[in-house]
Amino acid sequence: MEPVYLIILSCIGIGVVVGLLAGLLGIGGGLIIVPALSYLLVHSLELNTDLVMPMAVATSLSTIIFTGSSSAFAHYRLGNLNRYLVLWCGLGIAAGAVSGAQVASNISGHTLKNIFAVLVMLIALQMVLGRSSMSSYRASKPVLTVIGAVTGFVSSLMGIGGGALLVPALVWFQVNVRKAIGCAAVSGLVIALFGTVSFVMAGLNKPDLPPGSVGYVYLPATVGIVASSIITAGIGARMGQKLDTRILKKMLAVLLVLVSIRMIVGIE
């Protein structure tokens, strides 16, 4: 079988898992897509890590454009979007997302791999140990902009939507959790748009990119993941109404730690 067809089929399978987890636990798919796609590109297309990591991150962000649009529209219909939060977080996120993509495309793939792995471990620990506590302060415009900039930078660097970072930060500043989740949904779309465009621009003249690439975005993988994840996200959401997602979240956190260790050891 041609490598590109194998990648498309594999990415359809990745999309099934990503969609289910997104629906069940409300997490972005990048935590799964980046390590899975990195491994797939190394072994199917025989690319080196310096090329694979920015491709995996960029491709992950490109899929969030589609899934994030659906999520943002759903929260708009539910009345979970606060214009004040979305505007000031969004300004910081746009700047952070562009900066993160530029950094990710200009450091070595091995360094990016290790940064990703360490950050995933921290997110996994937050998933298990984090508590929705609040401070005595409310978020001002500068604070929201800084929170957005940090979220956008880290999320674009990792190829994730940013909800795992943004929601706890906003809740800590006395933002209603539903409004925080709604803001994170729109923010994920902003991160994906600005991050993807930045990765496309950064990779336009890069040699050795495989056919089907637009900059660092590998379109066959994007198509495969989006095609299945859009369907299974709805299934996961319905399953989440019946299952104890707290146990599933802890199991996923353990899996993410193991994946991170494997990435640090080596994906070749």
Secondary structure as a PSIPRED ss2 file (coil, helix, strand):
# PSIPRED VFORMAT (PSIPRED V4.0)

   1 M C   1.000  0.000  0.000
   2 E C   1.000  0.000  0.000
   3 P H   0.000  1.000  0.000
   4 V H   0.000  1.000  0.000
   5 Y H   0.000  1.000  0.000
   6 L H   0.000  1.000  0.000
   7 I H   0.000  1.000  0.000
   8 I H   0.000  1.000  0.000
   9 L H   0.000  1.000  0.000
  10 S H   0.000  1.000  0.000
  11 C H   0.000  1.000  0.000
  12 I H   0.000  1.000  0.000
  13 G H   0.000  1.000  0.000
  14 I H   0.000  1.000  0.000
  15 G H   0.000  1.000  0.000
  16 V H   0.000  1.000  0.000
  17 V H   0.000  1.000  0.000
  18 V H   0.000  1.000  0.000
  19 G H   0.000  1.000  0.000
  20 L H   0.000  1.000  0.000
  21 L H   0.000  1.000  0.000
  22 A H   0.000  1.000  0.000
  23 G H   0.000  1.000  0.000
  24 L H   0.000  1.000  0.000
  25 L H   0.000  1.000  0.000
  26 G C   1.000  0.000  0.000
  27 I C   1.000  0.000  0.000
  28 G C   1.000  0.000  0.000
  29 G C   1.000  0.000  0.000
  30 G H   0.000  1.000  0.000
  31 L H   0.000  1.000  0.000
  32 I H   0.000  1.000  0.000
  33 I H   0.000  1.000  0.000
  34 V H   0.000  1.000  0.000
  35 P H   0.000  1.000  0.000
  36 A H   0.000  1.000  0.000
  37 L H   0.000  1.000  0.000
  38 S H   0.000  1.000  0.000
  39 Y H   0.000  1.000  0.000
  40 L H   0.000  1.000  0.000
  41 L H   0.000  1.000  0.000
  42 V H   0.000  1.000  0.000
  43 H H   0.000  1.000  0.000
  44 S H   0.000  1.000  0.000
  45 L C   1.000  0.000  0.000
  46 E C   1.000  0.000  0.000
  47 L C   1.000  0.000  0.000
  48 N C   1.000  0.000  0.000
  49 T H   0.000  1.000  0.000
  50 D H   0.000  1.000  0.000
  51 L H   0.000  1.000  0.000
  52 V H   0.000  1.000  0.000
  53 M H   0.000  1.000  0.000
  54 P H   0.000  1.000  0.000
  55 M H   0.000  1.000  0.000
  56 A H   0.000  1.000  0.000
  57 V H   0.000  1.000  0.000
  58 A H   0.000  1.000  0.000
  59 T H   0.000  1.000  0.000
  60 S H   0.000  1.000  0.000
  61 L H   0.000  1.000  0.000
  62 S H   0.000  1.000  0.000
  63 T H   0.000  1.000  0.000
  64 I H   0.000  1.000  0.000
  65 I H   0.000  1.000  0.000
  66 F H   0.000  1.000  0.000
  67 T H   0.000  1.000  0.000
  68 G H   0.000  1.000  0.000
  69 S H   0.000  1.000  0.000
  70 S H   0.000  1.000  0.000
  71 S H   0.000  1.000  0.000
  72 A H   0.000  1.000  0.000
  73 F H   0.000  1.000  0.000
  74 A H   0.000  1.000  0.000
  75 H H   0.000  1.000  0.000
  76 Y H   0.000  1.000  0.000
  77 R H   0.000  1.000  0.000
  78 L C   1.000  0.000  0.000
  79 G C   1.000  0.000  0.000
  80 N C   1.000  0.000  0.000
  81 L C   1.000  0.000  0.000
  82 N C   1.000  0.000  0.000
  83 R H   0.000  1.000  0.000
  84 Y H   0.000  1.000  0.000
  85 L H   0.000  1.000  0.000
  86 V H   0.000  1.000  0.000
  87 L H   0.000  1.000  0.000
  88 W H   0.000  1.000  0.000
  89 C H   0.000  1.000  0.000
  90 G H   0.000  1.000  0.000
  91 L H   0.000  1.000  0.000
  92 G H   0.000  1.000  0.000
  93 I H   0.000  1.000  0.000
  94 A H   0.000  1.000  0.000
  95 A H   0.000  1.000  0.000
  96 G H   0.000  1.000  0.000
  97 A H   0.000  1.000  0.000
  98 V H   0.000  1.000  0.000
  99 S H   0.000  1.000  0.000
 100 G H   0.000  1.000  0.000
 101 A H   0.000  1.000  0.000
 102 Q H   0.000  1.000  0.000
 103 V H   0.000  1.000  0.000
 104 A H   0.000  1.000  0.000
 105 S H   0.000  1.000  0.000
 106 N H   0.000  1.000  0.000
 107 I C   1.000  0.000  0.000
 108 S C   1.000  0.000  0.000
 109 G H   0.000  1.000  0.000
 110 H H   0.000  1.000  0.000
 111 T H   0.000  1.000  0.000
 112 L H   0.000  1.000  0.000
 113 K H   0.000  1.000  0.000
 114 N H   0.000  1.000  0.000
 115 I H   0.000  1.000  0.000
 116 F H   0.000  1.000  0.000
 117 A H   0.000  1.000  0.000
 118 V H   0.000  1.000  0.000
 119 L H   0.000  1.000  0.000
 120 V H   0.000  1.000  0.000
 121 M H   0.000  1.000  0.000
 122 L H   0.000  1.000  0.000
 123 I H   0.000  1.000  0.000
 124 A H   0.000  1.000  0.000
 125 L H   0.000  1.000  0.000
 126 Q H   0.000  1.000  0.000
 127 M H   0.000  1.000  0.000
 128 V H   0.000  1.000  0.000
 129 L H   0.000  1.000  0.000
 130 G C   1.000  0.000  0.000
 131 R C   1.000  0.000  0.000
 132 S C   1.000  0.000  0.000
 133 S C   1.000  0.000  0.000
 134 M C   1.000  0.000  0.000
 135 S C   1.000  0.000  0.000
 136 S C   1.000  0.000  0.000
 137 Y C   1.000  0.000  0.000
 138 R C   1.000  0.000  0.000
 139 A C   1.000  0.000  0.000
 140 S C   1.000  0.000  0.000
 141 K H   0.000  1.000  0.000
 142 P H   0.000  1.000  0.000
 143 V H   0.000  1.000  0.000
 144 L H   0.000  1.000  0.000
 145 T H   0.000  1.000  0.000
 146 V H   0.000  1.000  0.000
 147 I H   0.000  1.000  0.000
 148 G H   0.000  1.000  0.000
 149 A H   0.000  1.000  0.000
 150 V H   0.000  1.000  0.000
 151 T H   0.000  1.000  0.000
 152 G H   0.000  1.000  0.000
 153 F H   0.000  1.000  0.000
 154 V H   0.000  1.000  0.000
 155 S H   0.000  1.000  0.000
 156 S H   0.000  1.000  0.000
 157 L H   0.000  1.000  0.000
 158 M H   0.000  1.000  0.000
 159 G C   1.000  0.000  0.000
 160 I C   1.000  0.000  0.000
 161 G C   1.000  0.000  0.000
 162 G C   1.000  0.000  0.000
 163 G H   0.000  1.000  0.000
 164 A H   0.000  1.000  0.000
 165 L H   0.000  1.000  0.000
 166 L H   0.000  1.000  0.000
 167 V H   0.000  1.000  0.000
 168 P H   0.000  1.000  0.000
 169 A H   0.000  1.000  0.000
 170 L H   0.000  1.000  0.000
 171 V H   0.000  1.000  0.000
 172 W H   0.000  1.000  0.000
 173 F C   1.000  0.000  0.000
 174 Q C   1.000  0.000  0.000
 175 V C   1.000  0.000  0.000
 176 N C   1.000  0.000  0.000
 177 V H   0.000  1.000  0.000
 178 R H   0.000  1.000  0.000
 179 K H   0.000  1.000  0.000
 180 A H   0.000  1.000  0.000
 181 I H   0.000  1.000  0.000
 182 G H   0.000  1.000  0.000
 183 C H   0.000  1.000  0.000
 184 A H   0.000  1.000  0.000
 185 A H   0.000  1.000  0.000
 186 V H   0.000  1.000  0.000
 187 S H   0.000  1.000  0.000
 188 G H   0.000  1.000  0.000
 189 L H   0.000  1.000  0.000
 190 V H   0.000  1.000  0.000
 191 I H   0.000  1.000  0.000
 192 A H   0.000  1.000  0.000
 193 L H   0.000  1.000  0.000
 194 F H   0.000  1.000  0.000
 195 G H   0.000  1.000  0.000
 196 T H   0.000  1.000  0.000
 197 V H   0.000  1.000  0.000
 198 S H   0.000  1.000  0.000
 199 F H   0.000  1.000  0.000
 200 V H   0.000  1.000  0.000
 201 M H   0.000  1.000  0.000
 202 A H   0.000  1.000  0.000
 203 G H   0.000  1.000  0.000
 204 L C   1.000  0.000  0.000
 205 N C   1.000  0.000  0.000
 206 K C   1.000  0.000  0.000
 207 P C   1.000  0.000  0.000
 208 D C   1.000  0.000  0.000
 209 L C   1.000  0.000  0.000
 210 P C   1.000  0.000  0.000
 211 P C   1.000  0.000  0.000
 212 G C   1.000  0.000  0.000
 213 S E   0.000  0.000  1.000
 214 V E   0.000  0.000  1.000
 215 G C   1.000  0.000  0.000
 216 Y C   1.000  0.000  0.000
 217 V E   0.000  0.000  1.000
 218 Y E   0.000  0.000  1.000
 219 L H   0.000  1.000  0.000
 220 P H   0.000  1.000  0.000
 221 A H   0.000  1.000  0.000
 222 T H   0.000  1.000  0.000
 223 V H   0.000  1.000  0.000
 224 G H   0.000  1.000  0.000
 225 I H   0.000  1.000  0.000
 226 V H   0.000  1.000  0.000
 227 A H   0.000  1.000  0.000
 228 S H   0.000  1.000  0.000
 229 S H   0.000  1.000  0.000
 230 I H   0.000  1.000  0.000
 231 I H   0.000  1.000  0.000
 232 T H   0.000  1.000  0.000
 233 A H   0.000  1.000  0.000
 234 G H   0.000  1.000  0.000
 235 I H   0.000  1.000  0.000
 236 G H   0.000  1.000  0.000
 237 A H   0.000  1.000  0.000
 238 R H   0.000  1.000  0.000
 239 M H   0.000  1.000  0.000
 240 G H   0.000  1.000  0.000
 241 Q C   1.000  0.000  0.000
 242 K C   1.000  0.000  0.000
 243 L C   1.000  0.000  0.000
 244 D C   1.000  0.000  0.000
 245 T H   0.000  1.000  0.000
 246 R H   0.000  1.000  0.000
 247 I H   0.000  1.000  0.000
 248 L H   0.000  1.000  0.000
 249 K H   0.000  1.000  0.000
 250 K H   0.000  1.000  0.000
 251 M H   0.000  1.000  0.000
 252 L H   0.000  1.000  0.000
 253 A H   0.000  1.000  0.000
 254 V H   0.000  1.000  0.000
 255 L H   0.000  1.000  0.000
 256 L H   0.000  1.000  0.000
 257 V H   0.000  1.000  0.000
 258 L H   0.000  1.000  0.000
 259 V H   0.000  1.000  0.000
 260 S H   0.000  1.000  0.000
 261 I H   0.000  1.000  0.000
 262 R H   0.000  1.000  0.000
 263 M H   0.000  1.000  0.000
 264 I H   0.000  1.000  0.000
 265 V H   0.000  1.000  0.000
 266 G C   1.000  0.000  0.000
 267 I C   1.000  0.000  0.000
 268 E C   1.000  0.000  0.000
